[in-house]
Amino acid sequence: MPDSTPVRDDYRHFQPITTRWHDNDAYGHVNNVTYYSFFDTAVNTYLIEQGGLDIHDGEVVGFVVSSACDYFASIAFPECIEIGLRVGKLGNSSVQYELAVFKADEQEACAAGRFVHVFVDRASNQPVPIPGMLREAMQRLVV
């Protein structure tokens, strides 16, 4: 668990997301597993738009090999949220993203997480160096 609740200034990029009706669980708040979907959406939207990732036909794909999330405050449908994104570690074939969920106009995160992508050749599933455009996009997020 982080030493303190992350704040907006800790992140380089923000992806807006609107919660959906089925995100809520029986307790009336967004279920914990849904946060991972928010993280995946934020990262892949960024990689597609800023790094040229081709999720349908590209030779290289990213596999999630590790993930975690800490929760500080609940969110619920209907709510507009923003996912803060930064890169904590950028290796040859892997990257660790660090993410946080913010309610609109709030400075402190409701949740913070991380996940690691390993980039592999689509055909062989073997690790490959992160391609140039993707690496450049990730480099802009390094803290």
PLY file of the C-alpha trace (Angstrom):
ply
format ascii 1.0
element vertex 143
property float x
property float y
property float z
element edge 142
property int vertex1
property int vertex2
end_header
0.00 0.00 0.00
1.35 3.49 -0.81
2.73 5.59 2.05
0.16 8.30 1.29
-2.83 8.80 -0.96
-1.66 9.79 -4.46
-2.65 13.19 -5.81
-3.22 14.49 -9.34
0.18 16.19 -9.57
1.80 12.74 -9.33
0.53 11.75 -12.82
1.44 12.74 -16.39
-1.71 11.85 -18.35
-5.42 11.57 -17.57
-8.05 9.43 -19.29
-11.69 10.34 -18.62
-14.08 7.44 -18.04
-17.75 7.37 -17.12
-18.84 4.61 -14.79
-21.58 2.32 -16.08
-24.71 0.93 -14.44
-23.31 -2.60 -14.26
-20.06 -1.42 -12.61
-21.90 -1.19 -9.27
-22.04 -4.28 -7.11
-24.57 -5.40 -4.49
-23.07 -2.93 -2.01
-23.85 0.06 -4.25
-20.31 0.96 -5.29
-18.01 0.06 -8.17
-16.74 -3.47 -7.65
-13.01 -3.85 -7.03
-12.37 -5.91 -10.19
-13.77 -3.09 -12.36
-10.85 -0.85 -11.42
-8.56 -3.17 -13.41
-10.77 -2.60 -16.45
-10.43 1.16 -15.94
-6.63 0.76 -15.80
-6.53 -1.40 -18.93
-8.76 1.08 -20.79
-6.61 4.07 -19.81
-3.32 2.42 -20.76
-4.49 0.94 -24.05
-6.27 4.13 -25.12
-3.04 6.02 -24.52
-0.92 3.44 -26.36
-3.28 3.38 -29.35
-3.64 7.17 -29.60
-0.12 8.23 -28.64
2.05 5.22 -29.48
0.39 3.78 -32.57
-0.41 0.42 -30.96
-2.39 -1.73 -33.40
-4.41 -4.09 -31.19
-5.97 -5.91 -34.15
-3.16 -6.51 -36.63
0.08 -5.34 -35.00
3.04 -7.70 -34.77
3.62 -6.76 -31.11
1.13 -7.07 -28.25
1.37 -6.35 -24.53
0.55 -9.08 -22.00
-0.27 -8.16 -18.41
2.00 -10.23 -16.15
1.44 -8.54 -12.79
-1.13 -6.19 -11.26
-2.25 -4.71 -7.93
-4.63 -2.07 -6.59
-5.12 -0.23 -3.29
-8.45 1.41 -2.45
-8.95 4.65 -0.49
-12.52 5.81 -1.20
-15.44 4.32 -3.11
-16.92 5.43 -6.40
-20.31 4.53 -7.85
-22.50 4.84 -10.92
-23.18 7.47 -12.17
-19.81 9.14 -11.82
-17.29 10.79 -14.13
-13.79 9.73 -13.20
-10.30 10.24 -14.55
-7.53 7.67 -14.56
-4.11 9.18 -13.89
-1.29 7.42 -15.73
2.47 7.42 -15.37
5.33 5.00 -16.01
7.37 3.89 -13.01
9.78 1.55 -14.83
10.59 1.24 -18.51
12.65 -1.78 -19.50
13.66 -3.35 -22.80
10.50 -5.43 -23.31
8.46 -4.50 -20.23
6.90 -1.45 -18.62
5.32 -0.83 -15.23
2.40 1.56 -15.36
1.26 3.34 -12.22
-2.36 4.47 -12.21
-4.86 6.22 -9.98
-8.62 6.77 -10.03
-9.80 10.32 -9.38
-13.33 11.69 -9.07
-13.82 14.72 -11.29
-12.27 17.83 -9.71
-10.86 15.96 -6.70
-7.15 16.07 -5.93
-6.76 12.84 -3.95
-7.11 9.42 -5.56
-9.90 6.99 -4.70
-7.64 4.09 -5.69
-4.10 3.54 -6.95
-2.68 0.58 -8.77
-0.02 -0.73 -11.06
0.44 -3.30 -13.73
3.25 -4.63 -15.84
3.05 -5.21 -19.59
5.56 -7.48 -21.31
5.61 -6.90 -25.05
5.72 -10.02 -27.15
5.68 -11.04 -30.78
2.04 -11.85 -31.59
2.93 -15.00 -33.54
5.51 -16.55 -31.18
4.48 -15.05 -27.80
8.18 -14.40 -27.17
9.31 -11.12 -25.55
10.55 -8.44 -27.94
11.96 -4.94 -27.46
9.27 -2.28 -27.14
8.90 -0.71 -30.62
10.06 2.89 -31.15
6.74 4.80 -31.24
5.41 2.92 -28.23
8.65 3.47 -26.31
8.55 7.21 -27.10
4.96 7.44 -25.86
5.86 5.60 -22.65
8.97 7.71 -22.15
6.77 10.82 -21.94
5.07 9.27 -18.89
8.18 8.29 -16.95
8.42 9.78 -13.46
0 1
1 2
2 3
3 4
4 5
5 6
6 7
7 8
8 9
9 10
10 11
11 12
12 13
13 14
14 15
15 16
16 17
17 18
18 19
19 20
20 21
21 22
22 23
23 24
24 25
25 26
26 27
27 28
28 29
29 30
30 31
31 32
32 33
33 34
34 35
35 36
36 37
37 38
38 39
39 40
40 41
41 42
42 43
43 44
44 45
45 46
46 47
47 48
48 49
49 50
50 51
51 52
52 53
53 54
54 55
55 56
56 57
57 58
58 59
59 60
60 61
61 62
62 63
63 64
64 65
65 66
66 67
67 68
68 69
69 70
70 71
71 72
72 73
73 74
74 75
75 76
76 77
77 78
78 79
79 80
80 81
81 82
82 83
83 84
84 85
85 86
86 87
87 88
88 89
89 90
90 91
91 92
92 93
93 94
94 95
95 96
96 97
97 98
98 99
99 100
100 101
101 102
102 103
103 104
104 105
105 106
106 107
107 108
108 109
109 110
110 111
111 112
112 113
113 114
114 115
115 116
116 117
117 118
118 119
119 120
120 121
121 122
122 123
123 124
124 125
125 126
126 127
127 128
128 129
129 130
130 131
131 132
132 133
133 134
134 135
135 136
136 137
137 138
138 139
139 140
140 141
141 142
